[in-house]
Amino acid sequence: MFCIGAPIFNYDNQVIGAVSISMSTSQAKETNVEKYANYVMDCTKKISRLLGFKNK
């Protein structure tokens, strides 16, 4: 198994959760890993902004 994760922040800059995806190692080719990592990070950035996080 292979997993990619990123934290979710609240308005107080505290980690309050995370988003992750898992896949089989055979699917974890370099191109897939980069693509899925970007999806996960985009998702957590959007959720964090909705919770009031302001990236400094």
VMD Tcl script that builds the backbone (N, CA, C; Angstrom):
set m [mol new atoms 168]
animate dup $m
set s [atomselect $m all]
$s set {name element resname resid chain x y z} {
  {N N MET 1 A 0.836 -1.185 0.000}
  {CA C MET 1 A 0.000 0.000 0.000}
  {C C MET 1 A 0.876 1.242 0.000}
  {N N PHE 2 A 0.313 2.286 -0.564}
  {CA C PHE 2 A 0.987 3.577 -0.666}
  {C C PHE 2 A -0.028 4.636 -0.265}
  {N N CYS 3 A 0.379 5.617 0.522}
  {CA C CYS 3 A -0.554 6.634 1.015}
  {C C CYS 3 A 0.044 8.026 0.830}
  {N N ILE 4 A -0.827 8.981 0.486}
  {CA C ILE 4 A -0.448 10.388 0.370}
  {C C ILE 4 A -1.390 11.171 1.268}
  {N N GLY 5 A -0.861 12.046 2.122}
  {CA C GLY 5 A -1.712 12.812 3.022}
  {C C GLY 5 A -1.236 14.240 3.191}
  {N N ALA 6 A -2.148 15.104 3.644}
  {CA C ALA 6 A -1.820 16.508 3.904}
  {C C ALA 6 A -2.716 17.011 5.034}
  {N N PRO 7 A -2.206 17.942 5.854}
  {CA C PRO 7 A -2.976 18.441 6.998}
  {C C PRO 7 A -4.019 19.488 6.622}
  {N N ILE 8 A -5.040 19.596 7.465}
  {CA C ILE 8 A -6.063 20.650 7.375}
  {C C ILE 8 A -5.854 21.563 8.573}
  {N N PHE 9 A -5.800 22.887 8.322}
  {CA C PHE 9 A -5.587 23.877 9.378}
  {C C PHE 9 A -6.859 24.684 9.624}
  {N N ASN 10 A -7.016 25.166 10.859}
  {CA C ASN 10 A -8.149 26.041 11.169}
  {C C ASN 10 A -7.688 27.502 11.206}
  {N N TYR 11 A -8.574 28.388 11.605}
  {CA C TYR 11 A -8.299 29.832 11.657}
  {C C TYR 11 A -7.177 30.182 12.618}
  {N N ASP 12 A -6.901 29.286 13.572}
  {CA C ASP 12 A -5.878 29.507 14.587}
  {C C ASP 12 A -4.543 28.865 14.204}
  {N N ASN 13 A -4.417 28.469 12.939}
  {CA C ASN 13 A -3.215 27.804 12.414}
  {C C ASN 13 A -2.906 26.480 13.102}
  {N N GLN 14 A -3.930 25.833 13.635}
  {CA C GLN 14 A -3.762 24.526 14.264}
  {C C GLN 14 A -4.205 23.434 13.296}
  {N N VAL 15 A -3.481 22.321 13.313}
  {CA C VAL 15 A -3.890 21.171 12.511}
  {C C VAL 15 A -5.099 20.542 13.193}
  {N N ILE 16 A -6.191 20.415 12.439}
  {CA C ILE 16 A -7.410 19.855 13.020}
  {C C ILE 16 A -7.881 18.596 12.292}
  {N N GLY 17 A -7.161 18.207 11.269}
  {CA C GLY 17 A -7.537 17.022 10.520}
  {C C GLY 17 A -6.579 16.798 9.373}
  {N N ALA 18 A -6.955 15.877 8.500}
  {CA C ALA 18 A -6.119 15.575 7.351}
  {C C ALA 18 A -6.961 14.910 6.271}
  {N N VAL 19 A -6.453 14.936 5.069}
  {CA C VAL 19 A -7.038 14.211 3.949}
  {C C VAL 19 A -5.948 13.291 3.424}
  {N N SER 20 A -6.304 12.060 3.129}
  {CA C SER 20 A -5.328 11.142 2.558}
  {C C SER 20 A -5.997 10.234 1.537}
  {N N ILE 21 A -5.187 9.705 0.668}
  {CA C ILE 21 A -5.641 8.693 -0.274}
  {C C ILE 21 A -4.649 7.537 -0.222}
  {N N SER 22 A -5.143 6.359 -0.473}
  {CA C SER 22 A -4.296 5.171 -0.493}
  {C C SER 22 A -4.459 4.468 -1.827}
  {N N MET 23 A -3.393 3.792 -2.228}
  {CA C MET 23 A -3.435 3.043 -3.476}
  {C C MET 23 A -2.449 1.886 -3.366}
  {N N SER 24 A -2.592 0.942 -4.257}
  {CA C SER 24 A -1.633 -0.158 -4.268}
  {C C SER 24 A -0.285 0.366 -4.760}
  {N N THR 25 A 0.758 -0.288 -4.346}
  {CA C THR 25 A 2.103 0.125 -4.730}
  {C C THR 25 A 2.270 0.087 -6.248}
  {N N SER 26 A 1.607 -0.847 -6.901}
  {CA C SER 26 A 1.733 -0.938 -8.357}
  {C C SER 26 A 1.135 0.268 -9.067}
  {N N GLN 27 A 0.192 0.958 -8.436}
  {CA C GLN 27 A -0.396 2.162 -9.024}
  {C C GLN 27 A 0.405 3.411 -8.696}
  {N N ALA 28 A 1.339 3.316 -7.787}
  {CA C ALA 28 A 2.090 4.477 -7.302}
  {C C ALA 28 A 3.272 4.782 -8.212}
  {N N LYS 29 A 3.007 4.968 -9.486}
  {CA C LYS 29 A 4.051 5.390 -10.420}
  {C C LYS 29 A 4.327 6.866 -10.191}
  {N N GLU 30 A 5.507 7.309 -10.542}
  {CA C GLU 30 A 5.916 8.693 -10.261}
  {C C GLU 30 A 4.913 9.708 -10.791}
  {N N THR 31 A 4.391 9.502 -11.981}
  {CA C THR 31 A 3.439 10.468 -12.537}
  {C C THR 31 A 2.136 10.473 -11.745}
  {N N ASN 32 A 1.689 9.308 -11.317}
  {CA C ASN 32 A 0.464 9.236 -10.520}
  {C C ASN 32 A 0.654 9.865 -9.150}
  {N N VAL 33 A 1.779 9.612 -8.531}
  {CA C VAL 33 A 2.039 10.142 -7.189}
  {C C VAL 33 A 2.006 11.667 -7.213}
  {N N GLU 34 A 2.668 12.278 -8.159}
  {CA C GLU 34 A 2.685 13.739 -8.243}
  {C C GLU 34 A 1.281 14.288 -8.501}
  {N N LYS 35 A 0.554 13.664 -9.398}
  {CA C LYS 35 A -0.803 14.107 -9.729}
  {C C LYS 35 A -1.714 14.001 -8.503}
  {N N TYR 36 A -1.681 12.859 -7.832}
  {CA C TYR 36 A -2.549 12.670 -6.672}
  {C C TYR 36 A -2.130 13.522 -5.484}
  {N N ALA 37 A -0.827 13.745 -5.321}
  {CA C ALA 37 A -0.359 14.629 -4.250}
  {C C ALA 37 A -0.891 16.039 -4.461}
  {N N ASN 38 A -0.890 16.497 -5.697}
  {CA C ASN 38 A -1.439 17.827 -5.994}
  {C C ASN 38 A -2.933 17.885 -5.699}
  {N N TYR 39 A -3.670 16.831 -6.024}
  {CA C TYR 39 A -5.105 16.780 -5.712}
  {C C TYR 39 A -5.340 16.878 -4.205}
  {N N VAL 40 A -4.572 16.110 -3.434}
  {CA C VAL 40 A -4.740 16.099 -1.972}
  {C C VAL 40 A -4.403 17.468 -1.389}
  {N N MET 41 A -3.304 18.067 -1.820}
  {CA C MET 41 A -2.910 19.374 -1.287}
  {C C MET 41 A -3.910 20.457 -1.674}
  {N N ASP 42 A -4.422 20.403 -2.889}
  {CA C ASP 42 A -5.436 21.370 -3.314}
  {C C ASP 42 A -6.682 21.242 -2.450}
  {N N CYS 43 A -7.084 20.021 -2.187}
  {CA C CYS 43 A -8.266 19.762 -1.359}
  {C C CYS 43 A -8.078 20.321 0.059}
  {N N THR 44 A -6.933 20.038 0.678}
  {CA C THR 44 A -6.726 20.509 2.049}
  {C C THR 44 A -6.585 22.030 2.117}
  {N N LYS 45 A -6.003 22.633 1.090}
  {CA C LYS 45 A -5.908 24.109 1.065}
  {C C LYS 45 A -7.296 24.735 1.005}
  {N N LYS 46 A -8.168 24.170 0.180}
  {CA C LYS 46 A -9.530 24.702 0.063}
  {C C LYS 46 A -10.302 24.541 1.360}
  {N N ILE 47 A -10.211 23.373 1.976}
  {CA C ILE 47 A -10.912 23.148 3.244}
  {C C ILE 47 A -10.366 24.083 4.312}
  {N N SER 48 A -9.046 24.222 4.393}
  {CA C SER 48 A -8.428 25.097 5.389}
  {C C SER 48 A -8.890 26.540 5.212}
  {N N ARG 49 A -8.946 27.014 3.975}
  {CA C ARG 49 A -9.426 28.383 3.726}
  {C C ARG 49 A -10.869 28.553 4.195}
  {N N LEU 50 A -11.699 27.541 3.942}
  {CA C LEU 50 A -13.095 27.605 4.390}
  {C C LEU 50 A -13.192 27.658 5.921}
  {N N LEU 51 A -12.192 27.115 6.609}
  {CA C LEU 51 A -12.168 27.123 8.067}
  {C C LEU 51 A -11.458 28.348 8.622}
  {N N GLY 52 A -11.074 29.284 7.749}
  {CA C GLY 52 A -10.490 30.536 8.204}
  {C C GLY 52 A -8.981 30.596 8.206}
  {N N PHE 53 A -8.317 29.568 7.735}
  {CA C PHE 53 A -6.852 29.565 7.705}
  {C C PHE 53 A -6.360 30.597 6.701}
  {N N LYS 54 A -5.368 31.377 7.122}
  {CA C LYS 54 A -4.736 32.354 6.238}
  {C C LYS 54 A -3.267 32.013 6.163}
  {N N ASN 55 A -2.823 31.543 5.010}
  {CA C ASN 55 A -1.426 31.166 4.808}
  {C C ASN 55 A -0.563 32.414 4.843}
  {N N LYS 56 A 0.412 32.430 5.726}
  {CA C LYS 56 A 1.263 33.615 5.882}
  {C C LYS 56 A 2.501 33.507 5.047}
}
mol reanalyze $m
mol bondsrecalc $m
mol representation Tube
mol addrep $m
